[in-house]
Amino acid sequence: MCAWVPHKEGEFTEDDLKKAIDVFSAAGKLMYENGLKFCYH
């Protein structure tokens, strides 16, 4: 489970979002291939 997306305090940019999507997608794929589930809370 991931509970936080790193970003500067008080600022969450579109670039931060795009980076998180890339990381979440890669992690989710790898975990799925190994019988696990990825979740963001």
Buried (B, 14 or more C-beta within 10 A) or exposed (E): EEEEBEBEEEEEEEEBEEBBEEEBEEBBEEEEEEEEEBEEE
